[in-house]
Amino acid sequence: MFRVDQVKISGDLGEYVYTSANGSQVTKAFCPNCGSPIYGCNTNAPDHMTLPLGSMDNAEDLEVQVVIFNRDKQHWDTLPETTAIFETQPDWKPEKV
């Protein structure tokens, strides 16, 4: 998850908006040409967004802090013990920094 003020995105985007199981509004932005995911936002954490690792030029310095939908991870995917892990969408918000 990234703070919205730390991310710069340009170009045309498509959006898909839906209501999550816990009642928050989720927006998924994608490339309108190829459908690649660009970011996700949730009204439960309006100052933050999710970015797919595949959209980054360099993700070497990133550290996994939170995993949501752990139930869907691959069996070989191991996580640091310090990672906050949720099997499904939690009733959780990132700490204000």
C-alpha positions as a printed NumPy array, in Angstrom:
array([[  0.   ,   0.   ,   0.   ],
       [  1.306,   3.428,  -0.887],
       [  0.293,   6.881,   0.255],
       [ -1.584,   8.638,  -2.53 ],
       [  0.706,  11.678,  -2.327],
       [  3.737,   9.471,  -3.094],
       [  2.436,   8.19 ,  -6.435],
       [  2.426,   9.958,  -9.8  ],
       [  0.316,   8.433, -12.574],
       [ -0.267,   9.895, -16.013],
       [ -2.253,   8.827, -19.053],
       [ -5.758,   7.564, -19.68 ],
       [ -7.201,   4.966, -17.325],
       [-10.289,   2.824, -17.194],
       [-11.975,   2.226, -13.852],
       [-14.117,  -0.481, -12.32 ],
       [-15.91 ,   0.463,  -9.08 ],
       [-17.7  ,  -1.94 ,  -6.742],
       [-18.802,  -2.295,  -3.127],
       [-16.723,  -4.704,  -1.039],
       [-18.111,  -7.282,   1.384],
       [-17.486,  -4.883,   4.287],
       [-19.334,  -2.023,   2.549],
       [-16.435,   0.119,   1.362],
       [-16.2  ,   1.357,  -2.212],
       [-13.305,  -0.166,  -4.169],
       [-11.921,   1.366,  -7.354],
       [ -9.66 ,  -0.638,  -9.659],
       [ -7.897,   1.41 , -12.344],
       [ -6.537,  -0.293, -15.454],
       [ -5.021,   0.434, -18.856],
       [ -7.934,   0.893, -21.293],
       [ -5.835,  -0.569, -24.137],
       [ -4.507,  -3.811, -22.668],
       [ -6.388,  -4.208, -19.369],
       [ -3.266,  -4.284, -17.169],
       [ -4.038,  -3.304, -13.558],
       [ -2.581,   0.085, -12.55 ],
       [ -3.818,   0.743,  -9.008],
       [ -6.556,   0.095,  -6.481],
       [ -8.223,   2.442,  -3.975],
       [-10.604,   1.757,  -1.12 ],
       [-12.78 ,   4.281,   0.743],
       [-11.762,   2.461,   3.94 ],
       [ -8.21 ,   3.851,   3.448],
       [ -8.651,   6.986,   1.301],
       [ -5.054,   8.191,   1.732],
       [ -3.567,   4.944,   0.388],
       [ -3.572,   2.897,  -2.804],
       [ -2.357,  -0.502,  -3.902],
       [  0.03 ,  -0.884,  -6.829],
       [  0.855,  -4.152,  -8.592],
       [  4.557,  -5.005,  -8.355],
       [  4.559,  -5.669, -12.102],
       [  3.814,  -2.003, -12.727],
       [  7.072,  -0.871, -11.116],
       [ 10.384,  -0.443, -12.852],
       [ 12.258,  -1.437,  -9.69 ],
       [ 10.723,  -3.05 ,  -6.592],
       [ 14.017,  -4.148,  -4.996],
       [ 13.794,  -1.825,  -2.01 ],
       [ 10.177,  -2.621,  -1.151],
       [  9.435,  -4.589,   2.005],
       [  6.264,  -6.641,   2.422],
       [  4.379,  -5.261,   5.411],
       [  0.776,  -6.352,   4.836],
       [ -0.769,  -9.22 ,   2.872],
       [ -4.482,  -9.219,   2.144],
       [ -6.207, -12.305,   0.705],
       [ -3.471, -14.61 ,   1.97 ],
       [ -5.907, -17.46 ,   1.285],
       [ -5.111, -17.003,  -2.429],
       [ -1.301, -17.054,  -2.224],
       [  0.75 , -19.823,  -3.77 ],
       [  2.079, -22.559,  -1.467],
       [  5.688, -21.576,  -2.227],
       [  5.173, -17.916,  -1.332],
       [  6.807, -17.345,   2.055],
       [  6.481, -14.146,   4.051],
       [  8.555, -12.489,   6.76 ],
       [  7.337, -13.127,  10.315],
       [  6.817,  -9.384,  10.759],
       [  4.175,  -9.282,   7.987],
       [  0.579,  -8.486,   8.958],
       [ -1.398, -11.276,   7.253],
       [ -5.141, -11.343,   6.557],
       [ -6.88 , -14.296,   4.897],
       [ -9.615, -12.041,   3.439],
       [-10.423,  -8.324,   3.359],
       [ -9.909,  -7.127,   6.945],
       [-11.566,  -4.36 ,   8.867],
       [ -8.151,  -2.689,   9.026],
       [ -6.657,   0.651,   8.052],
       [ -3.014,   1.599,   7.54 ],
       [ -1.432,   3.655,  10.284],
       [ -1.287,   7.383,   9.639],
       [  2.288,   8.465,   8.951]])
